[in-house]
Amino acid sequence: MTANGIVKRPTTLADGRELIYFDDADTALPPERAIDQRHLDPRPPTAIMRQDVLTGEWISIAAARQNRAFLPPADQDPLAPATPANPSEVPAMYDVAVFENRSPSFGPALDGPGAPPSLAALADVGFGRSYTSVGRCEVVCFSPETQGSFGSITPSRARTVIEAWADRTEALSAMPGIQQVFPFENRGEAIGVTLHHPHGQIYAYPYVTPRTTRLIESIGKVGPDLFERILDSERASERVVLAGENWTAFVPFAARWPLEVHMLPHRHVADFAATNAEERDELATLYLRLLRGLDNLYDTPTPYIAAWHQAPVNVARDEIRLMLQVTSPRRAADKLKYLAGSESAMGAFIGDVPPEQSAAFIRHGIETVGDPRA
């Protein structure tokens, strides 16, 4: 049993991949789970990552991903509980289920002769450099329903998902070769979603990601209290959209996207594993209000990427704080912001909406949402 009455039930799939059920504190499910009886092909070999000598960044070449499901009908949903007509990835009814991706961008190998020898070795730059893409990619099913998103689940279920994120962050961080753990949710076909099932993913990288590397550089210039100062500055601004005892959500001072909200815990925690029960309890309802508020901005659901940035496993853990960044390309009811020349080619963003105006718009959407616990 994990915290808050949530029960963790680990098992394996037919090809040896790990599957973990997380039962709600108020679950109606029995403890027994069906066994995966499929006959599956062997898992694909671990992908290869190559270094871009122009930037020093590592690019994973994961050809097996070409075969993944693409917008299947609801009765063939690979994340729904299995039926005789749909032998899915999850053999039993569940509340929340987490399993290793069958076609991962990183892993399944965690070490071996082709693995990166060290984080320091990855920082070097040269021609023709290549390693195996060691790591882990997991799928987090928020619900057995075939339609929806995180915002459509109950507060009890949201609390279970948060517990799963914390559990998996701790477990993945302890694996060999893992340098950073990243939980996220892609929502909407405009973002590139290929399954409508309410779910997210967790990537465990063998390197510190480019975005976090830039953050570490900024901390070196601004100071180790960067996140504390950001929180103080934003909480004193007109860009706050939602706040509780332990968390504050705001539109950042230099927002890139038409809809962009960040959320920070009030005390320093490096990742989900470091949060306490009180913080997780409050987050379950605050996060639902935020996402439901974004959906209330227009007549149709808002596409977004919800990215939980966590400190790397081995560096800057006393400086980098757990942070949610929700971004959406939606700039009007029927218009999207596309990353064209300046953004895609040069990484130089041009904002379409003043952050203060966006914050007022998002606050209005959140105000129309009732208490998720009601």
Residue, then its C-alpha position, 0 to 999 in steps of 0.5 A: m500500500t502507498a500513501n493515502g489508502i492507495v494500493k499498488r499492485p505490480t505484475t508483468l505483461a506477456d512479454g515481460r514488461e512491467l505493469i503496475y495497477f494503482d487502486d483508488a483509496d475508494t476503489a470498488l475493484p477486487p484485489e485480483r487481476a487477470i493475467d496477460q495471456r497474449h502471445l507477443d513478439p519479442r520487444p524491439p531492440t533499444a533505440i540508438m541516439r546520435q549527437d548533433v554536433l551543431t548543438g551537442e544535443w542527443i537525438s534518439i532514433a526509435a524506428a519501432r515507434q512507426n508501428r504504434a497505434f494511430l487513432p484506433p476506434a474506441d472498441q480497439d483502444p489499446l489502453a482500455p481494459a482487455t476484452p475477447a475482442n480487444p486484447s489490449e495492453v491492460p488485461a484487467m479492469y483498473d483505476v490507474a495503470v502504468f506499464e512500459n511502452r511497447s515501442p519506447s524512445f528510450g530503453p528497454a536496456l538500462d546499461g550494456p556495452g553501447a550505453p553512455p559511460s557517464l553524464a560527463a561523457l555525454a557533455d562532450v561534442g564531436f562527430g559521429r558520436s552514438y550510444t544506445s538510448v538507454g532508459r525507460c518510457e512508461v504509459v500512465c492510464f488515468s482511467p479505463e474510459t476511452q475518452g477524456s483527459f486528466g481534467s475529466i477524472t474525479p479528485s480521488r482518481a487524480r490523487t491516485v495518478i499523483e501517487a503513481w507519478a511520485d512512485r514512478t519518479e522514485a523508482l525510475s530515478a533509482m535505475p542505472g543510467i537514468q539522469q532525468v524523469f519527466p511525467f507529461e500529458n499530451r492532449g488533443e489531435a492539434i498536439g499530435v495525440t494518437l490515442h483519445h484514451p485519457h493517459g500520460q507518459i513518463y520518460a526516463y532519460p539517459y541525459v539531462t534534457p536541453r531545456t534543463t541544461r539551459l535552466i542550470e545555466s540560468i541558475g549559475k547566472v541568477g543564483p541558487d534561489l532562482f525558483e524562490r524569487i520567481l515564485d515571490s515575483e509572480r505571486a505579487s503580480e497580476r498573472v496569478v490564476l489560481a492559488g492554494e496553501n501549497w501551490t500557486a499557478f500563474v502565467p509567466f512573465a515571458a510566456r511563449w504560448p497564447l495559453e501558458v500556465h506554470m505552477l510551483p509548490h511553495r516549498h522547495v521540492a525537487d520532484f514528485a517523490a519529495t512532495n508530502a501527502e498534504e501537497r499531493d492532496e491539494l494538488a489533486t483538486l487545484y490541478l483539476r480546477l486549472l485544466r477544467g478552467l482551460d477547457n471552459l475558455y472555448d466551446t471545445p476542449t483545449p489542446y495542451i501539453a502538460a509538462w512536469h519539469q523535475a530536477p535531474v537525478n544527480v545534479a542541481r537538486d537543491e536548486i531546481r524545483l518541481m514545476l508544471q508548465v501547461t502550454s497550448p497553441r490555441r490563440a482563438a476559438d478557431k486559430l492555432k499558433y504554429l511554430a514557423g520560421s523564427e520559432s522552429a528554425m531559430g528558437a526565437f519565440i514571438g508571443d501573440v497575447p500579452p501575458e497579463q491579458s492571457a492571465a485575466f482570460i484564464r482566471h475567468g475560465i477557472e472562475t466558472v469551474g466549481d469545486p471538483r470535490a462537490 
